[in-house]
Amino acid sequence: MAVLNATTPIGQELPRISRRFSVDMFAAGGAQTIHNDVAAARAEGLPGPIAVAPAVASLIFRMMRLCFEEGWIAGGKSSITFRRPVGVDDFCVANGTVVAKEPENDGKLRITCDVWIETEHGVKAIIGTCSGLVDAA
């Protein structure tokens, strides 16, 4: 059962999804990249290897799937900005809050949420909005 529905109030916090990344997750078939090698990352001006951005953003999309179920698959929208890189060993949490509800066609209601990924260091690495559909009644 979806977490969000027509009676969900504005301001409702979404269930958090979290994960600790690891350098092993970004092994590229033996290739040394900014995602798995300190020297390669430093050569690009980074302090160390960084996580692959879509892997980090996937925490938000998992949260949306939990909140909307099919209303995310058929009707979900997202607009996110990658603000800061995430280290390969960082612990990250996807957060969200309901900010708007608007009627759509076919008896559906679009619920819009502010979303963000926060690292264990308090850095908001990704920010944006996502929305999905729920039954209006």
C-alpha atoms as a printed R data frame, in Angstrom:
    type eleno elety resid chain resno       x      y       z
1   ATOM     1    CA   MET     A     1   0.000  0.000   0.000
2   ATOM     2    CA   ALA     A     2   1.329  3.428  -0.936
3   ATOM     3    CA   VAL     A     3   2.433  5.694   1.895
4   ATOM     4    CA   LEU     A     4   0.836  8.814   0.386
5   ATOM     5    CA   ASN     A     5  -2.845  9.295  -0.448
6   ATOM     6    CA   ALA     A     6  -5.437 12.059  -0.904
7   ATOM     7    CA   THR     A     7  -5.673 12.666   2.863
8   ATOM     8    CA   THR     A     8  -1.914 13.113   3.363
9   ATOM     9    CA   PRO     A     9  -1.389 16.615   4.807
10  ATOM    10    CA   ILE     A    10   0.953 19.262   3.453
11  ATOM    11    CA   GLY     A    11   4.096 19.145   5.581
12  ATOM    12    CA   GLN     A    12   4.037 15.363   5.991
13  ATOM    13    CA   GLU     A    13   7.565 13.952   6.126
14  ATOM    14    CA   LEU     A    14   8.306 10.996   3.870
15  ATOM    15    CA   PRO     A    15   9.859  7.758   5.100
16  ATOM    16    CA   ARG     A    16  13.627  8.004   4.811
17  ATOM    17    CA   ILE     A    17  15.697  5.661   2.673
18  ATOM    18    CA   SER     A    18  19.378  5.323   3.546
19  ATOM    19    CA   ARG     A    19  22.513  3.551   2.391
20  ATOM    20    CA   ARG     A    20  26.228  3.487   3.001
21  ATOM    21    CA   PHE     A    21  28.137  3.396  -0.256
22  ATOM    22    CA   SER     A    22  31.445  1.575  -0.691
23  ATOM    23    CA   VAL     A    23  34.272  1.738  -3.203
24  ATOM    24    CA   ASP     A    24  33.548 -1.879  -4.204
25  ATOM    25    CA   MET     A    25  30.168 -0.776  -5.560
26  ATOM    26    CA   PHE     A    26  31.938  1.312  -8.174
27  ATOM    27    CA   ALA     A    27  34.555 -1.141  -9.427
28  ATOM    28    CA   ALA     A    28  34.580 -0.761 -13.196
29  ATOM    29    CA   GLY     A    29  35.892 -4.096 -14.394
30  ATOM    30    CA   GLY     A    30  39.393 -3.222 -13.205
31  ATOM    31    CA   ALA     A    31  39.440  0.276 -14.734
32  ATOM    32    CA   GLN     A    32  40.725  3.006 -12.431
33  ATOM    33    CA   THR     A    33  38.233  5.878 -12.344
34  ATOM    34    CA   ILE     A    34  37.298  8.822 -10.130
35  ATOM    35    CA   HIS     A    35  34.754  6.444  -8.598
36  ATOM    36    CA   ASN     A    36  37.179  3.807  -7.339
37  ATOM    37    CA   ASP     A    37  40.736  5.157  -7.363
38  ATOM    38    CA   VAL     A    38  42.256  7.846  -5.109
39  ATOM    39    CA   ALA     A    39  44.909  8.896  -7.652
40  ATOM    40    CA   ALA     A    40  42.377  9.231 -10.498
41  ATOM    41    CA   ALA     A    41  40.051 11.288  -8.278
42  ATOM    42    CA   ARG     A    42  42.832 13.582  -7.093
43  ATOM    43    CA   ALA     A    43  44.010 14.095 -10.681
44  ATOM    44    CA   GLU     A    44  40.549 15.619 -11.296
45  ATOM    45    CA   GLY     A    45  40.802 17.878  -8.243
46  ATOM    46    CA   LEU     A    46  38.658 15.751  -5.955
47  ATOM    47    CA   PRO     A    47  39.687 14.873  -2.392
48  ATOM    48    CA   GLY     A    48  39.019 11.178  -3.048
49  ATOM    49    CA   PRO     A    49  36.813  8.804  -5.036
50  ATOM    50    CA   ILE     A    50  33.183  9.872  -5.420
51  ATOM    51    CA   ALA     A    51  30.017  7.821  -5.740
52  ATOM    52    CA   VAL     A    52  28.328  7.526  -9.126
53  ATOM    53    CA   ALA     A    53  25.607 10.197  -9.125
54  ATOM    54    CA   PRO     A    54  22.721  7.995 -10.389
55  ATOM    55    CA   ALA     A    55  23.432  5.508  -7.583
56  ATOM    56    CA   VAL     A    56  23.030  8.302  -5.042
57  ATOM    57    CA   ALA     A    57  19.899  9.691  -6.723
58  ATOM    58    CA   SER     A    58  18.372  6.207  -6.740
59  ATOM    59    CA   LEU     A    59  17.697  6.619  -3.015
60  ATOM    60    CA   ILE     A    60  15.207  9.376  -3.870
61  ATOM    61    CA   PHE     A    61  13.573  7.236  -6.543
62  ATOM    62    CA   ARG     A    62  13.253  4.280  -4.135
63  ATOM    63    CA   MET     A    63  11.572  6.638  -1.661
64  ATOM    64    CA   MET     A    64   9.150  7.831  -4.373
65  ATOM    65    CA   ARG     A    65   8.296  4.251  -5.359
66  ATOM    66    CA   LEU     A    66   7.529  3.462  -1.720
67  ATOM    67    CA   CYS     A    67   5.396  6.587  -1.323
68  ATOM    68    CA   PHE     A    68   3.421  6.401  -4.586
69  ATOM    69    CA   GLU     A    69   3.740  2.803  -5.809
70  ATOM    70    CA   GLU     A    70   2.134  2.729  -9.305
71  ATOM    71    CA   GLY     A    71   1.485  6.470  -9.110
72  ATOM    72    CA   TRP     A    72   5.254  6.928  -9.394
73  ATOM    73    CA   ILE     A    73   5.696  4.462 -12.256
74  ATOM    74    CA   ALA     A    74   2.790  5.893 -14.279
75  ATOM    75    CA   GLY     A    75   2.876  9.632 -13.701
76  ATOM    76    CA   GLY     A    76   5.933 10.334 -11.559
77  ATOM    77    CA   LYS     A    77   7.951 13.479 -12.278
78  ATOM    78    CA   SER     A    78  11.276 14.652 -10.892
79  ATOM    79    CA   SER     A    79  13.482 17.694 -11.086
80  ATOM    80    CA   ILE     A    80  16.687 17.284  -9.105
81  ATOM    81    CA   THR     A    81  19.989 19.140  -8.915
82  ATOM    82    CA   PHE     A    82  23.296 17.513  -8.037
83  ATOM    83    CA   ARG     A    83  24.951 20.078  -5.747
84  ATOM    84    CA   ARG     A    84  27.910 18.258  -4.210
85  ATOM    85    CA   PRO     A    85  29.712 14.973  -4.807
86  ATOM    86    CA   VAL     A    86  29.264 12.114  -2.357
87  ATOM    87    CA   GLY     A    87  32.296 10.153  -1.192
88  ATOM    88    CA   VAL     A    88  32.335  6.459  -2.039
89  ATOM    89    CA   ASP     A    89  32.208  5.516   1.648
90  ATOM    90    CA   ASP     A    90  29.569  8.057   2.722
91  ATOM    91    CA   PHE     A    91  26.316  7.215   4.458
92  ATOM    92    CA   CYS     A    92  23.436  9.010   2.713
93  ATOM    93    CA   VAL     A    93  19.775  9.546   3.565
94  ATOM    94    CA   ALA     A    94  16.964 10.460   1.180
95  ATOM    95    CA   ASN     A    95  14.494 12.852   2.816
96  ATOM    96    CA   GLY     A    96  11.277 14.438   1.647
97  ATOM    97    CA   THR     A    97   8.302 16.544   2.649
98  ATOM    98    CA   VAL     A    98   4.896 16.961   0.997
99  ATOM    99    CA   VAL     A    99   4.594 20.556  -0.247
100 ATOM   100    CA   ALA     A   100   1.569 20.616  -2.591
101 ATOM   101    CA   LYS     A   101  -1.499 18.730  -3.802
102 ATOM   102    CA   GLU     A   102  -3.193 19.518  -7.124
103 ATOM   103    CA   PRO     A   103  -6.054 17.802  -8.966
104 ATOM   104    CA   GLU     A   104  -5.201 16.067 -12.242
105 ATOM   105    CA   ASN     A   105  -7.353 14.540 -14.966
106 ATOM   106    CA   ASP     A   106  -9.019 11.139 -14.570
107 ATOM   107    CA   GLY     A   107  -9.755 11.450 -10.840
108 ATOM   108    CA   LYS     A   108  -6.109 11.657  -9.824
109 ATOM   109    CA   LEU     A   109  -4.343 13.998  -7.428
110 ATOM   110    CA   ARG     A   110  -0.714 15.034  -7.933
111 ATOM   111    CA   ILE     A   111   1.256 15.239  -4.710
112 ATOM   112    CA   THR     A   112   4.504 17.219  -4.928
113 ATOM   113    CA   CYS     A   113   7.358 16.740  -2.496
114 ATOM   114    CA   ASP     A   114  10.575 18.590  -1.775
115 ATOM   115    CA   VAL     A   115  13.311 15.933  -1.761
116 ATOM   116    CA   TRP     A   116  16.993 15.876  -0.858
117 ATOM   117    CA   ILE     A   117  19.930 13.594  -0.174
118 ATOM   118    CA   GLU     A   118  21.898 14.422   2.938
119 ATOM   119    CA   THR     A   119  25.267 12.888   3.771
120 ATOM   120    CA   GLU     A   120  26.423 11.844   7.221
121 ATOM   121    CA   HIS     A   121  28.439 15.099   7.212
122 ATOM   122    CA   GLY     A   122  25.274 17.205   6.937
123 ATOM   123    CA   VAL     A   123  25.837 18.100   3.273
124 ATOM   124    CA   LYS     A   124  22.796 18.306   0.998
125 ATOM   125    CA   ALA     A   125  24.273 16.606  -2.046
126 ATOM   126    CA   ILE     A   126  21.068 16.493  -4.129
127 ATOM   127    CA   ILE     A   127  17.994 18.737  -3.862
128 ATOM   128    CA   GLY     A   128  14.822 19.026  -5.875
129 ATOM   129    CA   THR     A   129  11.180 18.112  -6.226
130 ATOM   130    CA   CYS     A   130   9.342 14.939  -7.149
131 ATOM   131    CA   SER     A   131   5.659 14.260  -7.629
132 ATOM   132    CA   GLY     A   132   3.406 11.320  -8.198
133 ATOM   133    CA   LEU     A   133  -0.237 10.465  -8.612
134 ATOM   134    CA   VAL     A   134  -2.750  9.122  -6.102
135 ATOM   135    CA   ASP     A   135  -6.503  8.576  -6.353
136 ATOM   136    CA   ALA     A   136  -8.318 11.835  -5.576
137 ATOM   137    CA   ALA     A   137 -11.061 10.133  -3.585
